[in-house]
Amino acid sequence: MKQIIIKRGASRIVVLLVSAGLVLKFPVISFSGIFKTFDNWRSSIIDREFITDYFFKYSFDYPGTFSFYLFQGIVANIREYRLYRRTKNDFLWPTYLTFFGLVNIQPIGDVVCRSGSDVWDSLYVIAGEDLFADSHTFNKSDNFCHNKDGFLRILDYGAKGVSRVIDKFGCELSKINGL
């Protein structure tokens, strides 16, 4: 059995330290995205002030912005840590610690071995259309595990729309069992 497993997500690299029972999540900085942003900015014939605002001032959540490519993984780590600390919701797999968003530390969880649609259907019964706040997160079975009692838990919850669903339905979602 491998002692270290490395996986890549959309905005983070996940390192599973199997023997230690820990997961480390590191942000990914998309240098190609940053260079593309600067190239678009440099060659743009649109008003430079508008372009500068778009590339540098707008949120981390907008693809195509400098902030998105530079900080998306860091922001996801910080969101994950803050959401867990704020709610302590049982549906959330614990995030022990973050170092300024540069690394998150969590325990290892065994990924759910069901299809994404099975997980989605179970979540949809409770949260309904609210799941579309971040359908990417809620539709991937790799983002979920079971706790020792067999209840469903979410492993990856750093995306923007997840907190609204957890705030509204977290208690009910934490009771999903048997997937």
C-alpha positions as CSV (number, residue, x, y, z in Angstrom):
1,M,0.0,0.0,0.0
2,K,1.3,3.5,-0.9
3,Q,2.2,5.6,2.1
4,I,1.7,8.9,0.2
5,I,-0.9,9.5,-2.4
6,I,-1.2,12.8,-4.4
7,K,-4.3,14.0,-6.1
8,R,-5.1,17.2,-8.0
9,G,-8.3,19.1,-7.8
10,A,-9.5,22.2,-9.6
11,S,-7.7,24.6,-7.2
12,R,-5.8,22.4,-4.8
13,I,-3.3,19.5,-4.6
14,V,-4.2,17.0,-2.0
15,V,-1.5,14.9,-0.3
16,L,-2.7,11.8,1.6
17,L,-0.3,10.7,4.3
18,V,-1.7,7.3,4.8
19,S,0.5,6.1,7.7
20,A,-0.1,9.3,9.6
21,G,-3.9,9.3,8.8
22,L,-3.7,12.9,7.6
23,V,-4.6,14.9,4.5
24,L,-2.8,18.0,3.5
25,K,-4.4,20.4,1.0
26,F,-2.2,22.9,-0.8
27,P,-3.4,25.7,-3.1
28,V,-2.5,25.5,-6.8
29,I,-1.5,28.8,-8.5
30,S,-2.3,28.7,-12.2
31,F,0.6,30.5,-13.8
32,S,-0.8,29.8,-17.3
33,G,-4.0,31.6,-16.2
34,I,-2.1,34.5,-14.8
35,F,0.0,34.9,-18.0
36,K,-3.2,34.6,-20.1
37,T,-4.8,37.3,-18.0
38,F,-1.8,39.7,-18.4
39,D,-1.7,38.9,-22.2
40,N,-5.4,39.8,-22.5
41,W,-4.8,42.9,-20.5
42,R,-1.8,44.0,-22.5
43,S,-3.4,43.4,-25.9
44,S,-6.9,44.7,-25.0
45,I,-8.3,47.6,-27.0
46,I,-11.0,48.1,-24.3
47,D,-10.6,50.9,-21.8
48,R,-7.5,50.0,-19.6
49,E,-9.2,51.2,-16.4
50,F,-12.1,48.7,-16.9
51,I,-9.7,45.9,-17.7
52,T,-7.5,46.7,-14.7
53,D,-10.6,46.7,-12.4
54,Y,-11.7,43.3,-13.9
55,F,-8.4,41.6,-13.6
56,F,-7.2,42.9,-10.3
57,K,-10.1,44.1,-8.1
58,Y,-12.9,41.7,-8.7
59,S,-13.5,38.6,-6.6
60,F,-11.5,35.4,-6.4
61,D,-14.6,33.6,-7.7
62,Y,-14.6,35.0,-11.2
63,P,-12.6,32.9,-13.7
64,G,-10.4,35.2,-15.9
65,T,-9.4,37.5,-13.1
66,F,-5.9,37.7,-11.8
67,S,-7.2,37.1,-8.2
68,F,-8.9,33.9,-9.3
69,Y,-5.8,32.3,-10.7
70,L,-3.6,33.4,-7.9
71,F,-5.7,33.0,-4.8
72,Q,-8.5,30.5,-5.6
73,G,-6.9,27.6,-3.7
74,I,-5.9,29.7,-0.8
75,V,-9.4,31.1,-0.5
76,A,-10.9,27.6,-0.7
77,N,-8.6,26.5,2.2
78,I,-9.6,29.4,4.3
79,R,-13.3,29.0,3.6
80,E,-13.1,25.3,4.5
81,Y,-11.4,26.0,7.8
82,R,-13.7,28.9,8.7
83,L,-16.9,27.0,7.8
84,Y,-15.9,24.1,10.0
85,R,-14.8,26.3,12.9
86,R,-17.9,28.4,12.6
87,T,-20.5,25.7,12.4
88,K,-18.9,22.5,13.8
89,N,-21.5,20.8,11.6
90,D,-21.4,17.0,11.7
91,F,-21.8,16.9,7.9
92,L,-18.4,18.5,7.5
93,W,-15.3,16.3,7.7
94,P,-13.1,18.1,10.3
95,T,-10.5,20.6,9.2
96,Y,-8.0,20.6,12.1
97,L,-5.8,23.5,11.0
98,T,-4.9,25.9,8.3
99,F,-1.7,27.9,7.9
100,F,-2.9,31.1,6.3
101,G,-4.6,29.1,3.6
102,L,-1.3,27.7,2.3
103,V,-2.1,24.3,3.8
104,N,-5.1,22.7,5.4
105,I,-4.8,19.6,7.6
106,Q,-7.6,17.0,7.9
107,P,-7.9,13.4,8.9
108,I,-8.1,10.9,6.0
109,G,-11.6,9.7,5.1
110,D,-12.5,6.8,2.8
111,V,-14.2,8.1,-0.3
112,V,-17.7,7.0,-1.0
113,C,-17.7,4.1,-3.5
114,R,-21.1,5.1,-5.1
115,S,-21.8,7.1,-8.2
116,G,-22.1,10.8,-8.1
117,S,-25.8,10.6,-9.0
118,D,-26.5,8.3,-6.0
119,V,-24.9,10.9,-3.7
120,W,-26.6,13.8,-5.5
121,D,-30.0,12.0,-5.2
122,S,-29.6,11.5,-1.5
123,L,-28.6,15.2,-1.0
124,Y,-31.3,16.5,-3.4
125,V,-34.1,14.9,-1.3
126,I,-33.1,17.2,1.6
127,A,-31.6,20.3,0.0
128,G,-33.4,20.4,-3.4
129,E,-32.6,23.2,-5.8
130,D,-30.2,24.8,-3.3
131,L,-27.6,22.2,-4.3
132,F,-27.1,24.1,-7.5
133,A,-25.3,26.8,-5.5
134,D,-22.3,24.5,-6.1
135,S,-23.4,21.5,-8.2
136,H,-19.7,20.6,-8.9
137,T,-19.0,19.9,-5.3
138,F,-22.2,18.1,-4.5
139,N,-22.2,15.9,-7.6
140,K,-18.8,14.3,-7.2
141,S,-18.8,11.2,-5.0
142,D,-15.0,11.8,-4.5
143,N,-15.9,14.7,-2.3
144,F,-17.7,12.5,0.2
145,C,-16.8,9.9,2.8
146,H,-18.5,8.0,5.7
147,N,-17.7,8.5,9.3
148,K,-17.1,5.5,11.6
149,D,-20.9,5.2,12.1
150,G,-21.7,5.1,8.4
151,F,-23.0,8.7,8.1
152,L,-22.2,10.7,4.9
153,R,-19.7,13.5,5.3
154,I,-18.4,16.1,2.9
155,L,-14.6,16.2,2.4
156,D,-14.2,19.2,0.0
157,Y,-16.3,22.2,1.0
158,G,-14.1,25.2,0.2
159,A,-16.2,26.4,-2.8
160,K,-18.3,29.6,-2.4
161,G,-21.8,28.1,-2.6
162,V,-21.3,25.3,-0.1
163,S,-21.7,27.4,3.1
164,R,-25.2,28.4,2.2
165,V,-26.3,24.8,1.8
166,I,-24.5,23.8,5.1
167,D,-26.1,26.7,7.0
168,K,-29.5,25.9,5.7
169,F,-29.5,22.0,5.6
170,G,-26.4,20.9,7.5
171,C,-28.2,19.2,10.4
172,E,-30.5,17.2,8.1
173,L,-27.6,16.3,5.7
174,S,-25.5,15.0,8.5
175,K,-28.2,12.3,9.1
176,I,-27.8,10.6,5.7
177,N,-26.7,7.0,6.3
178,G,-26.3,3.9,4.2
179,L,-24.9,5.2,0.9
